[in-house]
């Protein structure tokens, strides 16, 4: 993609959390600070009107990246550029802040149970002054509810009167109410039934086509993101290990961890085939292993993998951080 098409960019993002015990307790046992490295140097770009998905096991830092991209978490180091401007500067201006929104994972927790749906959806409209007068606000709310497949009459109900899929539609309507251009979707379907997941994903693709939206989509399930993604980044222990066009990733996965995730996807055509599960546990982000973070679980690891951390380098259409791939040992 040409640079002119880049709309959102992450530049070497790092986010560390201090999870140390209180200082008096640490002094008593002569213990140093404990730093959790949630995100440990991630860079990517998202061209306008496209979807980048980040996938990986729980605890790999995906949701932390999502919150950094909209400014809910600050960065320990690195920058988020939104439409060519640093996010810290962009959020200082009201017009810039309304252009990015977030859809949260749990539709049961992200909606105020004491507010009617109309008030929930109308809050960003009022906050950013996008409509004047009560009638204009209610008309815009009715339009948004219709846009996400609900009835304008649903605006008079409370969130507890809806199913999980309907609540997520309300969350999407609220996110769209500020006329955003960039949406960060933090596992928006993981709390929903499989049949409802498909409906929400189809709705989001339709909204992207009609409104020209740009998405950062977070998920732990590769099968879910395949139909919505233009590119997919695979995360492991706070870093990107592979970044590729969606179909390339599914056709020719390069990194051993990506291959392991592929093995976990249910597939009727693979009935009877022996699957090779990835062994071991995800290392602690407080005390990550030296070298490649995946080497304790990787069947291709050698001494270099245990000693030297791989960089994300081009391998045909894919960016991959793996010594085995770069040395031609991956097969």
N, C-alpha and C positions, 0 to 999 in steps of 0.2 A: 504494500500500500504506500502511496506517496505520502510524504510528511504532511502535505496540505490537508489530507483527509483525516489526520489524527485529531480526535476530539477530546479524549481523556488519556492521560499518561501517568504512569507510576514510575518514579525514578528512584531506584535503589531504596525502597521503603524498609525501614527497620522499626520494630516496636518491641521494647522490653518492658517487663513489669517487675517491680521489686516485690517479691513475696517473702521477704525476710521476716523472722520473728521480731518482736519488740526488742529494742536495743539492750535493755537490761538483761533480758533472757539470753541474748547472744553473747553479751559480755560474760555472763556467768559460766557459759560452757565454751567460751572462746570460739564462737562460730562467726564466720564472715557473712556478708550479704548473700542472699540467694536471688539470682536474677533469672526470670523466666523469659526465654527468647522466643516470643510468640511468632514474630515475623522477623526474618534474619537476612534481609537483602533481596527484595523482589522488584523486578522491572517489567513493565508491559505497556502496550498501547492499545487503545480501542478506537478504530475509525468510526466516524459518525454513521449512525443508522445500523450498526452491526452489534452482535452479541459475543462477548467473551465470557466463557464459563471457567470457574476455578473449581476443581474437584480434588478429593483426597479424603483420607480417613478422619474421623473426629479427632480434634486436637492438633491438626496440622497448621492452623492459623488462618483458615479461609474467612471465618466470620470477623476476625480481627482486621484483615485486609478490607473487608466490606465496610466496616465502621470507620476505618481510616479514610476510605475513598469519599465519604460524605462529611467528614470532619467530626464525627462523634468521638473518635479517638485522635489524639495528636500523634505526631510521629516522633520517635526517638531520634531518627535522622532520615534523610531522604525527602522527596517532594511529591505532591500530587498536583498535576497540571490539569486544569479544566478549561477547555477552549483557549489554550495558550497562556492562561494565567495561573499563578500559584493558588491553590485552594484557600490558603489563609487570606489572601487578598480578595479572592472571589466571594468568600462568605461575609466579608465586611460590607458588601453591597447587597441590598435587598433584592435587586433584580437578578443578581447572580445566584443568590441562595435559593430562590424559588425554582431555579432551573435544574436542580438535582434533588431527588427524593429517594426514599428507601422503603421497600416492602419487607416486613419482618417475617420471621419463621413461623411464629405461633399466632394464628388469627384469634385464638381464644384469649391471649394475654395482651395483644397489641391494640385492642379497641377498648375504650372507656365504657364499662358496663352501665354507668349511670347516665350516659348521654344517648339521645336518640340518634339514629343513623344520619339523619339530615344535618344535625349539628356536628357530627364527627367529620362528615365530608365537607361541610361548609367552613370549618375552622381555618384551613389554609387560604381559602378564598377571602375571608375577612382579614386574616393576618397580613396578606400581601395586597389588599385593596383591589382585587381583581374584578369586583362587581359592586355597584353602588345601589343601596336600597335592599330591603328584605325580599321583595318580589324578584329582583334580578338574581339575588343569591340563590333563592329556592329554585328558580328556573334553571340555573347552572347545575345545581345539585341533581335535579330531575334528569337533566341531560347526561350527567356523569353516570348515574345509576343505570340508565338505559344503555349506555355505552358498554357497561360491564355485564349486561344480561340480567339486570334486576328491574323491578318496577319502581316508578317514581313514588308509588304509595308506600313502598318499603321504608322510605325515609322517616316515617312516623313510628317505626318499631325500634326496639332495643336490640343490641347484639345477641342477647341470649335466645332470641326468637328465631335465629338462623342456624343452619347447618355449618359445618366447618368450611365447605367449599363456598357457601354464600358469604361467610364472614371474610374469606380471603378476597372475594370480589369487592366487598366493601373497602377492604384495605387498599386494593388497587385503585378504586374510585377516589379514595382520599389522596393517594399518591399522585394521581393525575389532576387533582383539582387545582394545583398551582401551575398548571401548564408546563411541566418539566420537560427537559430534553434528555436527561440522563437518569436512569433508574438503577439502583443497586438492589438486587433481589436476593435476600439471604435465606436460602432453602425455602422458598415460598410454598412448596408442595409437600414437604416432608411430613407434615402433620395430617395429611389428607389421605383418603382412600385412593387406591390406584386408579379407579375409573374417574374420580374427581380430579386427580392430578392431570390426566390427559385434557380435561376440559379447561383447566386453568392455564396449562401450557399453550393450548390452541388459542385461548383468549389473548394471552400475552403476545404471541406471534402476530395475531390479527391487529392488535393495537400498535405493534411496532411498524407494521406495513402502512397502516392508515395515518399514524401520527409522526412517523420518522424517528422513533425513539432509539436511544442507544442504551444497551443493557450490560451490566456486569452481573452475571448469574452465578450464585454460590450453591454447590450441591455436594453431597457425598456419594451420589449415584450417577455413574457414567451413563447408564441407560436412559435416565431422565433427561440429561442435558443434550443428548445426541440430536434430538429434533429441533432444539431451539438455538443451537450454537453455530456461529461462523468459525470460531476458534476455541480451543480448549487448552487450558493450562492445568497441569497435574502438580499438586503441591505435596511436599513431604517434609515434615518437621520445620516449617517456617520458610521453606524455599521452593522455587519452581524447579522441578526435575525434567519437565517436558512441556513444550508449547508448540501446538501444531494446528492446521486447519482440521475441522471436526472429522471429515471423512478420511483424511490422511491418518489421523490418530487411530480411528477404528480399523482402518485397512492395514496400516503398517505401524503398530506401536513399537517404539524403539527402546524406551527405558525399561529395565526389568520390573520396576514397580508398576508402571503402566500396564505391562503384560499381566502382572498379578491381579490388578483391578479388573482387567478384561476377563480373566478366568472366573471371576466372581459373578459375572452377569449371567442370569438364567437364559438359556437358549435351547429350544426344542431340537434344533438341528445337531446339537452337541450331545444328545442323549447317548449314554454308554461310553462316552469318551472320558478318559482319566484326566481329572483336573489336578493341577499342582498348586495347592494353596500356599500363600506366602507364610513362612514360619516366623516364630518369634513375636515379640511385642514392639510397639512403637517406643523408641527411646524417650527418656524424659527431656523436655525442652530446657530444663534447668541445668542438666549435665549432659549435653549432646555428645555423641561419640566423635572422635577426631576423624579427619578425612571426610569421605562421603558418609552422610548420616544414614544411608540405607545399607551400608556394608555389613552390619551384623545380621541382616536378614537376606542378603543377596547371594544367590548361587554362583555369580560370576566374579565375586570380590577377590582381589589379590592384594599384595602388599601396598601397591600404589593407592588403591581405594581406601585402605585403612590409614594412610598417611596424608594424602593430599586431597583437598576438597575440589571436586570438578566444577568448572564454570559452564554456564549455559551457552553452548556453541552450536552453530548451524550444522545440520546433517541432512542435506537435501532440503525438503520443504519444512523440516522439523527443527526446532531448537531443543537440544537435549543436553543435560548435565550428567554425563556418564563416561567414565574412563573406558569401560568395556566397549561402548559404542564407538568412541573415538579411535580406539585401537583395533577395531574390527573383530573383537572377541564375542560380540553379542549374537552373531549368527543371523 
